[in-house]
Amino acid sequence: MEEPEDTEEKERAAEIADLRRRVIAGAVLSLPVVVAVMAMELFGMAWVPQVLMNPWLQLALITPVMVYTGWPIHKTGWLALSHRTADMNSLITLGTIAAYGYSLVVTIAPGLVPAEARHVYYEAVGVIITLILLGRLLETKAKAGTGEAIRTLIGLQPHTARVLREGQEREIPLGEVVVGDVVVVRPGEKLPVDGQVVEGTSAVDESMVTGEPIPATKTTGDTVIGATINQTGSFRYTATKVGSDTMLAQIISLVRQAQGSRAPIQRLADQVSSYFVPAVILIALWSFVVWALVGPPPAVVFALVAAVSVLIIACPCALGWPLRCRSPWAPARVLPPGS
């Protein structure tokens, strides 16, 4: 049980380190552009250096964000589109590509775009990609915390058990205990498996299951739980549940299921997004067709601007869906034993 957990922990640590590098790069490169654009265009502040409003400088800063920081999002988004499905990663990919591509055209060949439409959207690309990846980093860290809780639960179990075999006490590996074995527990030891007391009396600390700090007194006929701690006396009990049937194993299984499951509101959000993304794409296509047919000259240029505008405007919607009650990501919260 420990080897898969260790492998998962290493993979999770590597993923967190990679996401952290991408988020830091995105934040450092995007922040100057975002601050300059927001201060100048939203608040009209004159202290912003004009060099930060230069499209070429913004292109140089945001290109690494688009390519390096956004790579995990673009990879997932295109993978979904290649399977003829659409999710919020697909919308982020399409929206940021549209915003970046349009801004690139305005920067390199502004003459191809009407004068009133010569605006760049590099700050939108940087903010959206960085925030989405930040949410993914937080989610991965939360999952790592859940994995630590699982490892803590596994660590509560003793590795060996003392059982009566052929009239003698033998210490055997935990995995060799079978239902019906008589287990001997001494003061201060952990109970290896679940069972029923057949001889002796003692107080057992069951706080890891019940949260009750006062030890429970166990006598003949009482049920005991594996991984709880015997206190003062010694007793013998018959094993009734071993392996994956013990209460501790079931708790671990439930925690793992909770980690990978989604709440009903999350499933609803995913279902809505599966319709929302194609709807946005369809609206963008219709905008292009309508403007191309009835728009003023140059009709095709205005049609392209209209279609790209739909994608750019819809792209920030992807910030709301992933940051719902949990991101496309967040695992269930797991309390440590005894909490």
C-alpha positions in Angstrom: 0.0 0.0 0.0 2.9 2.4 0.6 4.7 2.1 -2.8 1.8 3.5 -4.9 1.4 6.3 -2.4 5.1 7.1 -2.5 5.0 7.2 -6.3 1.9 9.3 -6.4 3.5 11.7 -3.9 6.6 12.1 -6.0 4.5 12.7 -9.1 2.4 15.3 -7.3 5.4 17.1 -6.0 6.9 17.3 -9.5 3.6 18.6 -10.9 3.4 21.2 -8.1 6.9 22.4 -8.8 6.2 22.6 -12.5 3.0 24.5 -12.0 4.6 26.9 -9.5 7.3 27.7 -12.1 4.7 28.4 -14.7 2.6 30.5 -12.4 5.5 32.6 -11.2 6.7 33.2 -14.8 3.1 34.2 -15.9 2.6 36.5 -12.9 6.0 38.3 -13.3 5.6 38.8 -17.0 1.9 39.7 -17.0 1.9 42.1 -14.0 3.6 45.1 -15.7 1.3 44.8 -18.7 -1.8 44.5 -16.6 -0.9 47.3 -14.2 -0.1 49.6 -17.1 -3.2 48.9 -19.1 -5.6 49.1 -16.1 -4.0 52.3 -14.7 -4.0 54.0 -18.1 -7.2 52.9 -19.7 -9.4 52.3 -16.7 -8.3 55.0 -14.3 -6.6 57.4 -16.7 -3.4 57.7 -14.6 -0.7 59.7 -16.3 2.2 58.3 -14.3 2.3 55.0 -16.3 5.5 54.8 -18.4 4.6 54.9 -22.1 7.1 52.2 -22.8 4.8 49.7 -21.0 1.9 50.6 -23.4 4.1 49.8 -26.4 2.5 46.8 -28.2 5.9 45.4 -29.1 7.0 45.3 -25.4 3.7 43.8 -24.4 4.1 41.1 -27.2 7.6 40.3 -25.8 6.3 39.9 -22.3 3.1 38.0 -23.0 4.4 35.6 -25.6 6.2 33.4 -23.0 3.0 33.5 -20.9 1.0 32.3 -23.9 3.5 29.6 -24.9 5.1 28.4 -21.7 2.7 29.2 -18.9 -0.4 28.3 -20.9 0.9 25.1 -22.3 -0.9 22.7 -19.9 -4.2 24.5 -20.6 -3.7 24.5 -24.4 -2.7 20.9 -24.4 -5.9 19.8 -22.5 -8.1 22.2 -24.6 -6.9 20.9 -27.9 -7.0 17.3 -26.7 -10.7 17.8 -25.9 -11.4 19.4 -29.3 -9.6 16.6 -31.0 -12.1 14.2 -29.4 -15.0 16.3 -30.6 -15.8 17.5 -27.1 -15.5 21.0 -25.5 -14.7 22.1 -22.0 -13.6 25.3 -20.4 -10.0 24.5 -21.3 -11.1 24.5 -24.9 -12.8 27.9 -24.4 -9.6 29.3 -22.7 -7.5 28.0 -25.6 -9.7 29.4 -28.3 -10.2 32.7 -26.5 -6.6 33.3 -25.7 -5.4 32.3 -29.2 -8.0 34.7 -30.7 -6.9 37.5 -28.4 -3.2 36.9 -28.9 -3.6 36.3 -32.6 -5.7 39.5 -33.1 -3.3 41.5 -31.0 -0.4 40.1 -33.0 -1.9 41.3 -36.2 -2.6 44.7 -34.8 1.0 44.9 -33.6 2.7 43.6 -36.8 0.4 44.8 -39.5 -2.0 47.4 -38.1 -3.0 48.4 -41.6 -5.1 45.2 -42.0 -7.4 46.3 -39.2 -9.8 49.3 -39.2 -8.4 52.3 -37.2 -11.2 52.2 -34.6 -10.5 48.5 -33.9 -6.7 48.7 -33.5 -6.6 47.5 -29.8 -4.4 44.8 -28.3 -5.5 42.4 -25.6 -2.2 41.1 -24.3 -3.2 41.9 -20.7 -6.3 39.7 -21.0 -4.2 36.8 -22.3 -1.8 37.1 -19.4 -4.4 37.5 -16.7 -6.7 34.6 -17.8 -3.9 32.1 -18.3 -2.1 32.9 -15.1 -5.2 32.9 -12.9 -6.5 29.6 -14.4 -3.1 28.0 -13.8 -3.0 29.4 -10.3 -6.3 27.6 -9.6 -4.8 24.4 -10.9 -1.8 24.9 -8.7 -4.0 25.4 -5.6 -6.0 22.3 -6.6 -3.0 20.2 -6.9 -1.7 21.3 -3.5 -5.1 20.5 -2.0 -4.9 17.0 -3.5 -1.4 16.6 -2.1 -2.8 17.4 1.3 -5.5 14.8 0.9 -2.8 12.3 -0.1 -1.0 13.1 3.1 -4.1 12.4 5.1 -4.4 9.0 3.4 -0.8 8.2 4.2 -1.4 9.2 7.8 -4.4 6.8 8.0 -2.3 4.0 6.5 0.4 4.7 9.1 -2.1 4.1 11.9 -2.1 0.4 11.1 0.4 -1.8 12.8 2.6 -4.0 10.6 2.4 -7.2 12.7 -0.1 -9.0 14.9 0.3 -11.4 17.8 -2.1 -14.4 17.3 -2.7 -17.8 18.9 -1.7 -20.5 16.6 -1.5 -24.2 17.8 -1.8 -23.0 21.4 1.2 -20.6 21.1 1.5 -16.9 20.6 3.1 -16.0 17.3 3.9 -12.6 15.8 3.0 -12.7 12.2 2.7 -10.0 9.4 -0.6 -8.2 9.4 -1.5 -9.6 6.0 -1.5 -13.2 7.3 -4.2 -12.6 9.9 -7.4 -14.4 8.9 -11.0 -14.2 10.2 -11.3 -16.4 13.3 -7.8 -15.9 14.6 -7.5 -15.1 18.3 -5.4 -11.9 18.6 -3.5 -11.1 21.7 -3.2 -7.4 22.6 -0.8 -6.1 25.3 -0.8 -2.7 27.1 0.1 0.2 24.8 -0.2 -1.8 21.6 -2.4 -1.0 18.5 -5.1 -3.4 17.6 -4.2 -4.9 14.2 -7.7 -5.8 13.0 -11.4 -5.5 13.9 -12.9 -8.1 16.2 -14.8 -9.1 19.3 -13.3 -9.5 22.8 -13.3 -13.1 24.1 -11.1 -12.7 27.2 -9.8 -9.9 29.4 -10.7 -6.2 30.1 -9.0 -3.0 29.1 -9.6 0.6 28.1 -9.1 1.3 24.4 -8.4 4.7 22.9 -10.8 5.0 19.9 -10.4 8.7 19.3 -9.0 8.0 15.8 -12.6 6.8 14.8 -15.0 8.5 17.2 -13.0 11.6 18.2 -13.9 10.8 21.8 -10.8 11.6 24.0 -11.9 9.3 26.9 -10.9 5.7 26.4 -13.7 3.2 26.1 -13.7 0.1 28.4 -13.8 -3.2 26.6 -14.9 -6.5 28.1 -15.9 -9.9 26.8 -18.4 -9.6 24.0 -17.5 -6.0 23.1 -16.5 -5.0 19.5 -13.1 -3.5 19.0 -11.7 -1.6 16.0 -8.4 -2.1 14.3 -5.7 0.7 14.6 -7.1 1.9 17.9 -4.8 1.9 20.9 -5.0 -0.4 23.9 -4.3 1.4 27.2 -3.7 -0.4 30.5 -4.9 -4.0 30.4 -4.4 -6.9 28.1 -7.1 -8.9 26.3 -7.7 -11.4 23.6 -10.2 -11.0 20.8 -11.4 -12.9 17.7 -10.7 -11.3 14.4 -14.0 -10.6 12.5 -12.8 -8.3 9.8 -9.3 -8.3 8.1 -7.7 -6.6 5.1 -10.0 -4.4 3.1 -12.9 -5.2 5.3 -11.6 -3.4 8.4 -13.1 0.0 9.4 -9.8 1.7 8.8 -9.5 0.3 5.3 -13.0 1.4 4.5 -12.2 4.9 5.8 -9.2 5.0 3.5 -11.3 3.8 0.6 -13.9 6.5 1.2 -11.3 9.2 1.4 -9.9 8.1 -2.0 -13.3 8.0 -3.5 -14.0 11.5 -2.1 -10.8 12.8 -3.6 -11.7 11.7 -7.1 -15.5 12.4 -6.9 -17.4 15.5 -7.9 -20.2 17.2 -6.1 -23.6 17.4 -7.9 -23.1 21.2 -8.6 -19.7 20.4 -10.2 -21.3 17.8 -12.5 -24.0 20.4 -13.4 -21.3 23.0 -14.1 -19.5 20.5 -16.4 -22.7 19.7 -18.2 -23.5 23.4 -18.7 -20.0 24.1 -20.0 -20.4 21.3 -22.6 -23.2 23.3 -24.1 -21.8 26.8 -23.4 -18.5 26.3 -25.3 -20.1 25.1 -28.6 -22.7 27.9 -28.2 -19.9 30.5 -28.0 -18.2 29.0 -31.0 -21.4 29.0 -33.0 -22.2 32.6 -32.1 -18.7 33.6 -33.2 -19.2 31.9 -36.5 -22.7 33.5 -37.0 -21.2 36.9 -36.2 -18.6 36.4 -38.9 -21.2 35.3 -41.5 -23.7 38.1 -40.7 -21.0 40.8 -40.8 -19.5 39.4 -43.9 -22.8 39.5 -45.7 -24.4 42.8 -44.5 -21.5 44.7 -42.8 -19.9 47.8 -44.2 -16.7 47.6 -46.2 -14.2 46.1 -45.6 -16.9 43.5 -44.6 -14.5 40.5 -44.2 -12.3 42.5 -41.8 -15.2 43.7 -39.7 -16.6 40.2 -39.7 -13.3 38.8 -38.5 -13.1 41.4 -35.7 -16.7 40.6 -34.7 -16.0 36.9 -34.5 -12.8 37.3 -32.5 -14.5 39.8 -30.2 -17.1 37.1 -29.3 -14.3 34.7 -28.3 -12.4 37.3 -26.4 -15.5 38.4 -24.5 -16.5 34.8 -23.7 -13.0 33.7 -22.7 -13.1 35.3 -19.1 -16.3 33.3 -18.5 -13.9 30.3 -18.1 -12.6 32.0 -15.0 -16.0 31.6 -13.3 -16.6 28.0 -14.1 -13.3 26.5 -13.0 -13.5 28.5 -9.7 -16.9 27.2 -8.8 -17.3 25.4 -5.4 -14.1 23.7 -6.4 -12.1 24.4 -9.5 -12.4 21.8 -12.3 -10.3 20.3 -9.8 -10.7 20.8 -6.0 -10.8 17.6 -3.9 -13.0 17.0 -0.9 -11.6 18.2 2.4 -10.4 15.4 4.6 -10.1 15.8 8.4 -7.2 14.0 10.2 -8.1 11.2 12.6 -9.6 12.4 15.8 -10.6 15.8 14.5 
